Amino acid sequence: MKNIIAVLFLALFAGACTSGNPASWVIESPQRDLVSEPVYVEVSAQKFAEETICLSSKNGVQPAQVERINSQTARLWWLATQNAGESVQYSVDSSANCVESVFAWQTIDSYLARLYFNGRPVIEYEHPVFDYEDIEHTKKPFHQVFSPSGSRLITKGQGGLFPHHRGIFLGFYAFIDGSDERVDIWHARNGERSEHNRVIRKMEGPVAGGHVLAIDWIDLEGEKFVDEIREVRTFSQPDGQLLIDVRSELTALRDKVLLGGDRHHAGLQFRAAQEVADNPETTRFIRPEAWSHKPAEVELGDENILDFPWNAMFFEIEDQTYTVAYLSHPSNPTGAEMSERLYGRFGEFFSQELARGETLVMNYRFWVSKGDAPSRTDIQHRFDNYATPPVIQQ
């Protein structure tokens, strides 16, 4: 079941966390095959001085990456590949050389940062400074997604159909302290907005790249009413694939903040490039088994269809096909309504009321693949590993 409110969120990927500096860990008999599945354990930041170490297992030597959370705590990330029912020990190997390619951020200009993997662009963060004279282009930050080959963006930028849709984005209709005046962080046409504050920390290395961001939600009077901490991580994957995790923590700064809207105008959404809107007849949806009777080429209407564990959109850009699977972690609030649009947008919405100091936590994963669409079984497998991660023992 999905929890309604979470201030602290348990580890998404590792079933067990460790402290200190053990020499090895064992991933015990996962229920399903693992293929480049991100996992981590908590370790002492003081005892892991290097940013990258090597792990040896029966499958060979591979890199692991240290993400420093604070002066005391770090996470050790690696990618697990093993068969269902198979236990594999991963041991620190200080003599090995295992790093070939790395994620690295590059500042493109004052409002655009781009993440590369081995010189190939993966995602970029668009965070313009708000300007009342140019509201449309400056009213919220977005994450854009490149194709798995890095050849082009597959998400939508400025302009086109519904210009407030860009890349991976988040918004709600907010009502503050019982007022019926809508603070529209979705369309953000009248000066209300979500605005980049700062980068809290960056992740760069051979396993994952990303960042943790502070984002301010500003009302119509120019005052903050929600603090957002947004974490975005992308992981090294086999050719033709991307894996992107998005975590958002929204903390209320007023006595009562109602985050509302509807399935088509709120929540965390993915918007594909404008070419998809220009050719919507090529778009298809792949849904979980319980909704598989719905025609793939027909978008869901306003039926009361709730709590999709995942959904996937298949689309075409410049004669190349892509599938984006949208995975909603089970810790997210229940009662979520799925939105689908053949022009290239989809995602889920739920309403939530927060008291001052309360935090809503949302966790999502995007699995992007190029070429033929993955099967319903393949996507369900990806979701199951995300929802029920493998157990890691010291």
Secondary structure as UniProt FT lines:
FT   STRAND          24..28
FT   STRAND          34..44
FT   TURN            45..47
FT   STRAND          52..57
FT   TURN            58..59
FT   STRAND          60..68
FT   STRAND          73..82
FT   TURN            84..85
FT   STRAND          88..92
FT   TURN            94..95
FT   STRAND          103..109
FT   TURN            110..111
FT   STRAND          112..117
FT   TURN            118..119
FT   STRAND          120..126
FT   HELIX           132..134
FT   HELIX           135..138
FT   STRAND          142..146
FT   TURN            148..149
FT   TURN            163..164
FT   STRAND          168..171
FT   STRAND          173..176
FT   TURN            177..178
FT   STRAND          183..184
FT   TURN            185..187
FT   STRAND          193..203
FT   STRAND          208..218
FT   TURN            220..221
FT   STRAND          224..235
FT   TURN            239..240
FT   STRAND          241..252
FT   STRAND          256..260
FT   TURN            263..264
FT   STRAND          267..272
FT   HELIX           274..278
FT   HELIX           280..282
FT   STRAND          284..286
FT   HELIX           289..291
FT   TURN            292..293
FT   TURN            296..297
FT   STRAND          310..317
FT   TURN            318..319
FT   STRAND          320..328
FT   TURN            330..331
FT   STRAND          337..341
FT   TURN            342..344
FT   STRAND          345..349
FT   STRAND          352..355
FT   TURN            356..357
FT   STRAND          359..370
FT   HELIX           376..387
FT   STRAND          391..393
//
